[in-house]
Amino acid sequence: MSSATFCSVITGTGSYLPSNPISNDDFIENEFYDTRGNKLETSIQEIIEKFKAITGIHKRRYVSSELVASDIAYLAAKQAIESSHTDLETFDYIIVAHNFGDIRFGDNRTDMVPSLAARVKHKLGIENPFTVAFDLPFGCPGWLQAMITANYFIRSGDAKKVLVIGAETLSRVSDPHDRDSMIYADGAGATILEAVQSERPCGILSHSSRSDTKTHFKLMWMGKSNNPLSGNGDYYIKMNGHRLYEYAISNVPQLVKETIEKAGIEASLVKKILIHQANEKLDQEIVNRIYRLYGYEEPPADIMPMTISFLGNNSVATIPTLIDLLWKKKLKGHSLDPGDHVVFASVGAGMNINAMVYRMV
């Protein structure tokens, strides 16, 4: 008698990376203010150099003026579908992770009705009424939470194939007078998660999530421009960067360790850690602390592929775009083989963390 069971396996990947690169020098004419509305006296060049040293970012991508989040979500999904030769009508669910909906160029208002997932389904031309489309807002960990949700659907027998997308246009909600605006970028990544029969564990092996709303409820919020003379009434994304850093390094490593233990594997078996591209210094410290929990003095070499230096932080899209580049062997010095174990981890919204262990097929 066969002992084969169904696993949740990534069978297709796609991404949309805007063609418009924005370098750090493009911010040289900006006027930055602090949170109290005082103009920063530090030279812009010094601000940019310090920013690059901390975040590792020297370029990011912004979408062109005619595109919105649902457009680039569709383009990433189309690429994943075409590369995997998937029949459009066979999806049980389409889940789109985002936080700000469709924001049109020059207009700061969000548009989420109909849902972005419904818009993607419409753009793809899917006729199947039982392809259920919905959105999932969960901060930067949204795409990973959508994958966890899709895995539940597959494990329960409710679904065999789910299209999971992360898409965001943070350039449309960043305050040009806030130096944090240099972190944010645009992009979209898509994965197809499918039920695959296997006689040994594969695909998603374990996952964990947490939301610390009591003590870290408002480390990110929407607020007015730092420039007190900006009277347009628009609201922009704001964050308490120092407290976010402390929250992440204090909590992400332990959750990752717990998720690895749930999978029943040793840390030595982890080939790659794909972490949300928040900022280079933060991500490196998280990985350092993960391995310290296992008694390592430092992480293995090349354990953590990074894209933030040239793509910036595009929120829910950072991990799925990283996956697409890695799966398609477009990241120099990094590769994965069947049987390799991969850890996914993300933190964001000031209060949400999740992690997942995945075994390559």
C-alpha positions as a Markdown table, in Angstrom:
| # | Residue | x | y | z |
|---|---|---|---|---|
| 1 | Met | 0.0 | 0.0 | 0.0 |
| 2 | Ser | 1.4 | 3.4 | -0.9 |
| 3 | Ser | 2.1 | 5.9 | 1.9 |
| 4 | Ala | 2.0 | 8.9 | -0.4 |
| 5 | Thr | 0.4 | 12.1 | 0.9 |
| 6 | Phe | -0.3 | 15.5 | -0.6 |
| 7 | Cys | 2.2 | 18.3 | 0.0 |
| 8 | Ser | 1.9 | 22.0 | -0.8 |
| 9 | Val | 4.5 | 22.7 | -3.4 |
| 10 | Ile | 5.5 | 25.8 | -5.3 |
| 11 | Thr | 5.0 | 24.8 | -9.0 |
| 12 | Gly | 5.3 | 28.3 | -10.6 |
| 13 | Thr | 6.9 | 31.7 | -9.9 |
| 14 | Gly | 6.7 | 35.1 | -11.5 |
| 15 | Ser | 7.6 | 38.7 | -10.7 |
| 16 | Tyr | 7.2 | 42.2 | -11.9 |
| 17 | Leu | 10.2 | 44.5 | -11.2 |
| 18 | Pro | 9.6 | 48.1 | -12.5 |
| 19 | Ser | 12.0 | 49.2 | -15.1 |
| 20 | Asn | 12.4 | 52.7 | -13.5 |
| 21 | Pro | 15.4 | 52.6 | -11.2 |
| 22 | Ile | 15.7 | 55.4 | -8.6 |
| 23 | Ser | 19.2 | 55.9 | -7.2 |
| 24 | Asn | 20.0 | 57.4 | -3.9 |
| 25 | Asp | 21.3 | 60.5 | -5.7 |
| 26 | Asp | 17.8 | 61.1 | -7.0 |
| 27 | Phe | 16.9 | 62.3 | -3.5 |
| 28 | Ile | 19.6 | 65.0 | -3.4 |
| 29 | Glu | 17.0 | 67.8 | -3.9 |
| 30 | Asn | 14.6 | 66.6 | -1.3 |
| 31 | Glu | 14.0 | 68.6 | 1.9 |
| 32 | Phe | 13.8 | 66.3 | 4.9 |
| 33 | Tyr | 12.1 | 67.1 | 8.2 |
| 34 | Asp | 11.9 | 65.3 | 11.5 |
| 35 | Thr | 8.7 | 64.0 | 13.1 |
| 36 | Arg | 8.3 | 67.3 | 15.0 |
| 37 | Gly | 8.3 | 69.3 | 11.7 |
| 38 | Asn | 11.8 | 70.7 | 12.0 |
| 39 | Lys | 13.9 | 70.8 | 8.9 |
| 40 | Leu | 17.0 | 68.5 | 9.2 |
| 41 | Glu | 20.2 | 70.5 | 9.3 |
| 42 | Thr | 22.4 | 67.6 | 8.2 |
| 43 | Ser | 23.4 | 67.8 | 4.6 |
| 44 | Ile | 21.4 | 65.6 | 2.2 |
| 45 | Gln | 24.6 | 63.9 | 1.1 |
| 46 | Glu | 25.4 | 62.9 | 4.6 |
| 47 | Ile | 21.9 | 61.6 | 5.2 |
| 48 | Ile | 22.1 | 59.5 | 2.0 |
| 49 | Glu | 25.5 | 58.0 | 2.9 |
| 50 | Lys | 24.3 | 57.1 | 6.4 |
| 51 | Phe | 21.1 | 55.6 | 4.9 |
| 52 | Lys | 23.1 | 53.4 | 2.5 |
| 53 | Ala | 25.4 | 52.2 | 5.3 |
| 54 | Ile | 22.4 | 51.1 | 7.4 |
| 55 | Thr | 20.0 | 49.7 | 4.8 |
| 56 | Gly | 22.4 | 48.6 | 2.0 |
| 57 | Ile | 20.1 | 50.3 | -0.5 |
| 58 | His | 21.6 | 52.2 | -3.4 |
| 59 | Lys | 18.7 | 51.7 | -5.8 |
| 60 | Arg | 15.0 | 51.0 | -5.7 |
| 61 | Arg | 12.3 | 50.6 | -8.4 |
| 62 | Tyr | 9.2 | 52.7 | -8.9 |
| 63 | Val | 6.3 | 51.8 | -11.2 |
| 64 | Ser | 5.5 | 54.0 | -14.2 |
| 65 | Ser | 2.7 | 56.5 | -13.8 |
| 66 | Glu | 0.0 | 54.4 | -15.6 |
| 67 | Leu | 0.4 | 51.3 | -13.4 |
| 68 | Val | -1.2 | 50.5 | -10.1 |
| 69 | Ala | -0.8 | 47.5 | -7.7 |
| 70 | Ser | -3.4 | 45.3 | -9.3 |
| 71 | Asp | -1.7 | 45.8 | -12.7 |
| 72 | Ile | 1.7 | 44.6 | -11.5 |
| 73 | Ala | 0.1 | 41.8 | -9.5 |
| 74 | Tyr | -1.5 | 40.6 | -12.8 |
| 75 | Leu | 1.8 | 40.9 | -14.6 |
| 76 | Ala | 3.6 | 38.8 | -12.0 |
| 77 | Ala | 0.8 | 36.3 | -12.0 |
| 78 | Lys | 0.8 | 36.0 | -15.8 |
| 79 | Gln | 4.5 | 35.2 | -15.7 |
| 80 | Ala | 4.0 | 32.5 | -13.1 |
| 81 | Ile | 1.2 | 31.0 | -15.1 |
| 82 | Glu | 3.1 | 31.0 | -18.4 |
| 83 | Ser | 6.3 | 29.6 | -16.9 |
| 84 | Ser | 4.4 | 26.7 | -15.3 |
| 85 | His | 2.0 | 26.1 | -18.2 |
| 86 | Thr | -0.9 | 26.2 | -15.7 |
| 87 | Asp | -4.5 | 26.1 | -16.9 |
| 88 | Leu | -6.1 | 29.4 | -15.7 |
| 89 | Glu | -9.4 | 27.7 | -14.9 |
| 90 | Thr | -7.9 | 25.3 | -12.4 |
| 91 | Phe | -7.2 | 27.7 | -9.6 |
| 92 | Asp | -9.3 | 27.2 | -6.5 |
| 93 | Tyr | -8.2 | 30.5 | -4.9 |
| 94 | Ile | -6.4 | 33.7 | -5.8 |
| 95 | Ile | -5.0 | 35.5 | -2.8 |
| 96 | Val | -3.4 | 38.9 | -3.1 |
| 97 | Ala | -1.4 | 40.3 | -0.2 |
| 98 | His | -1.1 | 44.1 | -0.1 |
| 99 | Asn | -1.7 | 46.9 | 2.3 |
| 100 | Phe | -2.7 | 50.0 | 0.4 |
| 101 | Gly | -4.7 | 48.8 | -2.6 |
| 102 | Asp | -4.5 | 50.6 | -6.0 |
| 103 | Ile | -3.1 | 54.1 | -5.6 |
| 104 | Arg | -3.1 | 56.1 | -8.8 |
| 105 | Phe | -0.2 | 58.4 | -9.7 |
| 106 | Gly | -0.7 | 61.9 | -8.2 |
| 107 | Asp | -3.6 | 60.7 | -6.0 |
| 108 | Asn | -2.8 | 59.5 | -2.4 |
| 109 | Arg | -6.2 | 57.8 | -1.9 |
| 110 | Thr | -6.4 | 54.0 | -1.7 |
| 111 | Asp | -8.8 | 52.0 | -3.9 |
| 112 | Met | -9.7 | 48.4 | -2.7 |
| 113 | Val | -13.2 | 47.9 | -4.0 |
| 114 | Pro | -13.4 | 45.5 | -5.8 |
| 115 | Ser | -10.6 | 43.6 | -4.2 |
| 116 | Leu | -7.2 | 43.4 | -5.9 |
| 117 | Ala | -7.6 | 39.7 | -6.2 |
| 118 | Ala | -10.9 | 40.1 | -8.0 |
| 119 | Arg | -9.2 | 42.6 | -10.4 |
| 120 | Val | -6.4 | 40.1 | -11.1 |
| 121 | Lys | -8.9 | 37.4 | -11.8 |
| 122 | His | -10.8 | 39.7 | -14.2 |
| 123 | Lys | -7.6 | 40.7 | -16.0 |
| 124 | Leu | -6.6 | 37.0 | -16.3 |
| 125 | Gly | -10.0 | 36.3 | -17.9 |
| 126 | Ile | -10.8 | 33.4 | -15.6 |
| 127 | Glu | -14.4 | 32.3 | -16.0 |
| 128 | Asn | -14.5 | 29.7 | -13.3 |
| 129 | Pro | -16.9 | 31.0 | -10.6 |
| 130 | Phe | -15.3 | 28.7 | -8.0 |
| 131 | Thr | -12.0 | 30.4 | -8.3 |
| 132 | Val | -12.4 | 32.4 | -5.1 |
| 133 | Ala | -10.5 | 35.7 | -5.0 |
| 134 | Phe | -9.7 | 37.7 | -1.9 |
| 135 | Asp | -7.2 | 40.0 | -0.4 |
| 136 | Leu | -5.0 | 39.6 | 2.7 |
| 137 | Pro | -3.5 | 42.7 | 4.4 |
| 138 | Phe | -1.0 | 41.7 | 7.1 |
| 139 | Gly | 1.8 | 44.2 | 6.7 |
| 140 | Cys | 5.1 | 43.2 | 5.0 |
| 141 | Pro | 4.6 | 39.5 | 6.1 |
| 142 | Gly | 1.4 | 39.5 | 4.0 |
| 143 | Trp | 2.6 | 37.3 | 1.2 |
| 144 | Leu | 4.0 | 34.7 | 3.6 |
| 145 | Gln | 0.7 | 34.7 | 5.6 |
| 146 | Ala | -1.2 | 34.2 | 2.3 |
| 147 | Met | 1.1 | 31.1 | 1.6 |
| 148 | Ile | 0.3 | 29.8 | 5.1 |
| 149 | Thr | -3.4 | 30.3 | 4.4 |
| 150 | Ala | -3.2 | 28.6 | 1.0 |
| 151 | Asn | -1.4 | 25.7 | 2.7 |
| 152 | Tyr | -4.3 | 25.3 | 5.1 |
| 153 | Phe | -6.7 | 25.1 | 2.1 |
| 154 | Ile | -4.6 | 22.5 | 0.4 |
| 155 | Arg | -4.0 | 20.4 | 3.5 |
| 156 | Ser | -7.7 | 20.4 | 4.3 |
| 157 | Gly | -8.6 | 19.1 | 0.9 |
| 158 | Asp | -10.5 | 22.3 | 0.0 |
| 159 | Ala | -8.0 | 23.3 | -2.7 |
| 160 | Lys | -5.5 | 21.7 | -5.1 |
| 161 | Lys | -4.1 | 24.9 | -6.6 |
| 162 | Val | -3.8 | 28.4 | -5.3 |
| 163 | Leu | -2.3 | 31.6 | -6.9 |
| 164 | Val | -0.6 | 33.7 | -4.2 |
| 165 | Ile | 0.6 | 37.2 | -5.0 |
| 166 | Gly | 2.3 | 40.0 | -3.1 |
| 167 | Ala | 2.1 | 43.4 | -4.7 |
| 168 | Glu | 2.7 | 47.0 | -3.5 |
| 169 | Thr | 3.4 | 50.5 | -4.7 |
| 170 | Leu | 4.9 | 52.0 | -1.6 |
| 171 | Ser | 6.3 | 55.0 | -3.7 |
| 172 | Arg | 2.7 | 56.3 | -3.8 |
| 173 | Val | 2.4 | 56.4 | 0.0 |
| 174 | Ser | 5.9 | 57.6 | 1.0 |
| 175 | Asp | 6.4 | 61.1 | 2.3 |
| 176 | Pro | 9.0 | 62.9 | 0.2 |
| 177 | His | 9.9 | 65.0 | 3.3 |
| 178 | Asp | 10.6 | 61.9 | 5.5 |
| 179 | Arg | 14.1 | 60.3 | 5.1 |
| 180 | Asp | 12.4 | 56.9 | 5.6 |
| 181 | Ser | 10.9 | 57.4 | 2.1 |
| 182 | Met | 14.2 | 56.3 | 0.6 |
| 183 | Ile | 13.6 | 52.7 | 1.9 |
| 184 | Tyr | 10.4 | 52.1 | 0.0 |
| 185 | Ala | 10.0 | 50.6 | -3.4 |
| 186 | Asp | 7.4 | 49.0 | -5.8 |
| 187 | Gly | 7.1 | 45.5 | -7.1 |
| 188 | Ala | 5.1 | 42.3 | -7.3 |
| 189 | Gly | 5.8 | 38.6 | -7.0 |
| 190 | Ala | 3.6 | 35.6 | -7.6 |
| 191 | Thr | 3.7 | 31.9 | -6.7 |
| 192 | Ile | 1.5 | 28.9 | -7.6 |
| 193 | Leu | 1.1 | 26.6 | -4.6 |
| 194 | Glu | -0.2 | 23.2 | -5.6 |
| 195 | Ala | -1.1 | 19.8 | -4.0 |
| 196 | Val | 1.6 | 17.3 | -5.1 |
| 197 | Gln | 1.5 | 13.7 | -4.1 |
| 198 | Ser | 4.7 | 12.4 | -2.5 |
| 199 | Glu | 5.9 | 9.5 | -0.5 |
| 200 | Arg | 8.2 | 11.7 | 1.6 |
| 201 | Pro | 7.7 | 15.2 | 3.2 |
| 202 | Cys | 8.1 | 18.0 | 0.8 |
| 203 | Gly | 7.0 | 21.6 | 0.1 |
| 204 | Ile | 5.7 | 23.4 | 3.1 |
| 205 | Leu | 6.8 | 21.4 | 6.2 |
| 206 | Ser | 5.9 | 23.9 | 9.0 |
| 207 | His | 5.0 | 27.5 | 9.7 |
| 208 | Ser | 4.4 | 29.9 | 12.6 |
| 209 | Ser | 2.9 | 33.4 | 13.0 |
| 210 | Arg | 2.4 | 35.9 | 15.8 |
| 211 | Ser | 0.8 | 39.4 | 16.2 |
| 212 | Asp | 2.0 | 41.5 | 19.1 |
| 213 | Thr | -0.8 | 44.0 | 19.2 |
| 214 | Lys | -0.8 | 44.8 | 22.9 |
| 215 | Thr | 2.7 | 46.3 | 23.1 |
| 216 | His | 3.6 | 47.0 | 19.4 |
| 217 | Phe | 0.3 | 48.0 | 18.0 |
| 218 | Lys | 1.4 | 51.3 | 16.4 |
| 219 | Leu | 5.0 | 51.1 | 15.3 |
| 220 | Met | 3.7 | 51.8 | 11.8 |
| 221 | Trp | 0.9 | 54.1 | 11.0 |
| 222 | Met | -0.5 | 56.6 | 8.5 |
| 223 | Gly | 0.2 | 60.2 | 9.2 |
| 224 | Lys | 0.6 | 63.7 | 7.7 |
| 225 | Ser | 3.8 | 64.8 | 6.0 |
| 226 | Asn | 6.8 | 65.7 | 8.2 |
| 227 | Asn | 6.8 | 69.0 | 6.4 |
| 228 | Pro | 4.4 | 71.3 | 8.4 |
| 229 | Leu | 4.0 | 73.5 | 5.3 |
| 230 | Ser | 2.6 | 70.6 | 3.2 |
| 231 | Gly | -1.1 | 71.4 | 3.3 |
| 232 | Asn | -2.4 | 68.8 | 0.8 |
| 233 | Gly | -4.0 | 66.7 | 3.6 |
| 234 | Asp | -2.5 | 63.5 | 2.3 |
| 235 | Tyr | -1.5 | 60.7 | 4.7 |
| 236 | Tyr | 1.7 | 58.8 | 4.3 |
| 237 | Ile | 3.3 | 55.6 | 5.8 |
| 238 | Lys | 5.2 | 56.3 | 9.0 |
| 239 | Met | 7.3 | 54.1 | 11.2 |
| 240 | Asn | 9.2 | 54.1 | 14.5 |
| 241 | Gly | 12.3 | 52.6 | 13.0 |
| 242 | His | 14.3 | 52.1 | 16.2 |
| 243 | Arg | 11.5 | 50.3 | 18.0 |
| 244 | Leu | 10.8 | 48.2 | 14.9 |
| 245 | Tyr | 14.4 | 47.1 | 14.8 |
| 246 | Glu | 14.4 | 46.1 | 18.5 |
| 247 | Tyr | 11.1 | 44.2 | 18.1 |
| 248 | Ala | 12.4 | 42.3 | 15.1 |
| 249 | Ile | 15.8 | 41.2 | 16.5 |
| 250 | Ser | 14.1 | 40.3 | 19.8 |
| 251 | Asn | 11.4 | 38.1 | 18.3 |
| 252 | Val | 12.0 | 36.9 | 14.8 |
| 253 | Pro | 15.0 | 34.6 | 15.6 |
| 254 | Gln | 13.1 | 32.6 | 18.2 |
| 255 | Leu | 10.0 | 32.2 | 16.0 |
| 256 | Val | 12.3 | 30.9 | 13.2 |
| 257 | Lys | 13.9 | 28.4 | 15.5 |
| 258 | Glu | 10.5 | 27.2 | 16.7 |
| 259 | Thr | 9.4 | 26.7 | 13.1 |
| 260 | Ile | 12.6 | 24.8 | 12.2 |
| 261 | Glu | 11.9 | 22.5 | 15.2 |
| 262 | Lys | 8.3 | 22.0 | 14.1 |
| 263 | Ala | 9.7 | 20.8 | 10.8 |
| 264 | Gly | 11.8 | 18.2 | 12.6 |
| 265 | Ile | 15.1 | 19.2 | 11.0 |
| 266 | Glu | 18.4 | 20.4 | 12.2 |
| 267 | Ala | 19.6 | 23.9 | 11.6 |
| 268 | Ser | 22.6 | 22.4 | 9.7 |
| 269 | Leu | 20.2 | 21.2 | 7.0 |
| 270 | Val | 18.9 | 24.7 | 6.1 |
| 271 | Lys | 20.4 | 25.7 | 2.7 |
| 272 | Lys | 19.0 | 29.2 | 2.4 |
| 273 | Ile | 17.1 | 31.7 | 4.6 |
| 274 | Leu | 14.8 | 34.0 | 2.5 |
| 275 | Ile | 14.0 | 36.9 | 4.7 |
| 276 | His | 11.8 | 40.0 | 4.0 |
| 277 | Gln | 14.1 | 42.6 | 2.6 |
| 278 | Ala | 13.6 | 45.2 | 5.3 |
| 279 | Asn | 17.0 | 46.6 | 5.6 |
| 280 | Glu | 20.4 | 45.0 | 5.3 |
| 281 | Lys | 21.7 | 45.7 | 8.8 |
| 282 | Leu | 18.4 | 44.4 | 10.4 |
| 283 | Asp | 18.3 | 41.2 | 8.3 |
| 284 | Gln | 21.9 | 40.3 | 9.0 |
| 285 | Glu | 21.4 | 40.7 | 12.7 |
| 286 | Ile | 18.3 | 38.5 | 12.6 |
| 287 | Val | 20.2 | 35.8 | 10.9 |
| 288 | Asn | 23.2 | 36.1 | 13.2 |
| 289 | Arg | 20.8 | 35.7 | 16.2 |
| 290 | Ile | 19.1 | 32.7 | 14.7 |
| 291 | Tyr | 22.4 | 30.8 | 14.5 |
| 292 | Arg | 23.5 | 32.0 | 17.9 |
| 293 | Leu | 20.4 | 30.2 | 19.3 |
| 294 | Tyr | 22.0 | 27.0 | 17.9 |
| 295 | Gly | 25.4 | 27.7 | 19.3 |
| 296 | Tyr | 27.0 | 29.0 | 16.1 |
| 297 | Glu | 29.4 | 31.9 | 16.2 |
| 298 | Glu | 28.2 | 33.1 | 12.8 |
| 299 | Pro | 25.9 | 31.9 | 10.1 |
| 300 | Pro | 27.0 | 29.8 | 7.2 |
| 301 | Ala | 28.4 | 31.7 | 4.2 |
| 302 | Asp | 25.9 | 32.7 | 1.5 |
| 303 | Ile | 22.9 | 31.5 | 3.7 |
| 304 | Met | 20.9 | 34.7 | 3.0 |
| 305 | Pro | 20.4 | 36.0 | -0.6 |
| 306 | Met | 19.7 | 39.7 | -0.7 |
| 307 | Thr | 18.0 | 41.9 | -3.2 |
| 308 | Ile | 17.4 | 45.1 | -1.2 |
| 309 | Ser | 20.5 | 46.8 | -2.5 |
| 310 | Phe | 19.1 | 47.1 | -6.0 |
| 311 | Leu | 15.3 | 46.6 | -5.4 |
| 312 | Gly | 14.7 | 48.4 | -2.1 |
| 313 | Asn | 11.9 | 47.4 | 0.3 |
| 314 | Asn | 8.7 | 46.7 | -1.6 |
| 315 | Ser | 6.9 | 45.2 | 1.4 |
| 316 | Val | 4.9 | 42.0 | 0.5 |
| 317 | Ala | 6.7 | 41.6 | -2.7 |
| 318 | Thr | 10.3 | 41.2 | -1.3 |
| 319 | Ile | 10.1 | 37.4 | -0.7 |
| 320 | Pro | 8.2 | 36.3 | -3.7 |
| 321 | Thr | 10.4 | 38.3 | -6.1 |
| 322 | Leu | 13.4 | 36.9 | -4.3 |
| 323 | Ile | 12.0 | 33.4 | -4.8 |
| 324 | Asp | 11.3 | 34.0 | -8.5 |
| 325 | Leu | 14.9 | 35.2 | -9.1 |
| 326 | Leu | 16.3 | 32.3 | -7.1 |
| 327 | Trp | 14.1 | 29.6 | -8.6 |
| 328 | Lys | 15.1 | 30.8 | -12.0 |
| 329 | Lys | 18.8 | 30.9 | -11.2 |
| 330 | Lys | 19.1 | 34.7 | -11.6 |
| 331 | Leu | 20.9 | 35.4 | -8.3 |
| 332 | Lys | 24.6 | 35.0 | -8.8 |
| 333 | Gly | 26.2 | 32.7 | -6.2 |
| 334 | His | 22.9 | 31.2 | -5.0 |
| 335 | Ser | 21.1 | 28.1 | -6.1 |
| 336 | Leu | 18.7 | 25.4 | -4.8 |
| 337 | Asp | 18.5 | 21.7 | -5.5 |
| 338 | Pro | 15.8 | 19.0 | -4.9 |
| 339 | Gly | 15.8 | 18.1 | -1.2 |
| 340 | Asp | 17.2 | 21.4 | 0.0 |
| 341 | His | 15.5 | 23.0 | 3.0 |
| 342 | Val | 14.6 | 26.7 | 2.8 |
| 343 | Val | 13.5 | 29.0 | 5.6 |
| 344 | Phe | 11.2 | 31.9 | 4.9 |
| 345 | Ala | 10.8 | 34.7 | 7.5 |
| 346 | Ser | 9.1 | 38.1 | 7.6 |
| 347 | Val | 8.4 | 40.9 | 10.0 |
| 348 | Gly | 6.3 | 44.0 | 9.5 |
| 349 | Ala | 3.4 | 46.3 | 10.3 |
| 350 | Gly | 5.1 | 46.9 | 13.6 |
| 351 | Met | 3.6 | 43.8 | 15.2 |
| 352 | Asn | 3.4 | 40.8 | 12.8 |
| 353 | Ile | 6.0 | 38.0 | 12.4 |
| 354 | Asn | 5.8 | 34.7 | 10.5 |
| 355 | Ala | 8.2 | 32.0 | 9.3 |
| 356 | Met | 8.0 | 28.8 | 7.2 |
| 357 | Val | 10.2 | 25.8 | 6.4 |
| 358 | Tyr | 10.1 | 24.5 | 2.8 |
| 359 | Arg | 11.7 | 21.4 | 1.3 |
| 360 | Met | 12.5 | 21.6 | -2.4 |
| 361 | Val | 11.1 | 19.0 | -4.7 |
